[in-house]
């Protein structure tokens, strides 16, 4: 990923603004124009609500409307996004924007409800940054987004960030995280972030012990996300009595381990490219309901003390996760070893009801037979007929979504296996990549005929064709705990 790609993905993951981006307030109907000023006669609480929905420049300017508005902005909890203070491109005077932010923060008495500073270059701005953090702590900031618009990467984030105890949501981007092992750091414990519920660490350099510290200091944390992190830290150990959602978003680590997370409902691992192995260890997570994307090429799955190996015929006792209901897998059906790993992974989750499988076909022009030979052998002609029992497929799976469906032979065979065995399956969604040429669809549609002709084990099964771009992803959907299934199905294809 280049710098622009990193910034684009990072900004997509930041919390959405709480106010309308096109809201404005005009004085054109004031008494100066001979009209009755009815807005100013509204109660203070209602007017503050109006002010809170404006960008900070417009909110501050309301003081000029009339004496009625003079004190409303300073008595309204501050909502600030530095992008609304930009008066010139970021490549201009890099000190102008931090200076403007400092003026706004100093002029408002607080409290600070929402502060998003993601466009400021903080190199050589140590004094301003230290003053901001002091104000955040003093004025009760609740949501804070603090991103050092790169580069360089190693700008040190002051330790005083750990003293903002009023925080409920915190996103930190492109910093060298403070060393939490230093004697000057606040003692580890629930008093550091007693109210924090959502934490995002974006493209920052931090250590394994810093993650352990943050989790131990956040007794109400529900959502924790590592975004665009590449080996810093190398290992992600999770021990938390409150955490419900863990996201590794465009993140590469050597190991993620759920040590003890009794309330964890969702583990999302999202990455587009392959090439580095990650061990996924699931220990104590009795409420884990949503898991994905497990990658059949890059992920080594460990359940308890058992490492799951491709080709295992039956489920291994104590190496299953019965709580998972929604499972997403990433597999290249052209590679024999990955197909075997897919079937092995499925046996580890016997209660899955919704199955998402993203077909990984990076090089559409590769020869399928050559792929099999490169992985040490190809599937035999009787392979699919000899597949042993898979409990979730045969008795639990209700819906199968095959994303980036390219109509390959093994994709068809897998779907046939599901249709012939899945006794409660009622829906199959085939998501076609938008780049699939219409003529290719016409040429290969005959491959779907056996699916329609075969008897369905459930007695009745609906097939639907959808489409969406190959790399569509949605961080906000993945972190939205109100969604029972955060994985996309695409857009209905009219054909």
Helices and strands as residue ranges (DSSP letters): H 3-13, G 31-33, G 39-41, H 44-52, H 56-61, G 62-64, G 67-69, E 78-81, G 82-85, H 94-107, E 112-120, H 126-138, E 143-148, G 159-163, E 169-173, E 198-202, H 208-216, E 223-227, E 235-239, E 245-249, E 255-260, E 266-270, E 278-284, E 290-295, E 299-303, E 306-307, E 326-331, H 336-346, E 354-359, H 368-374, G 384-386, H 391-395, E 399-403, H 409-421, E 427-433, H 438-444, G 445-448, H 449-453, E 462-468, H 475-479, E 491-492
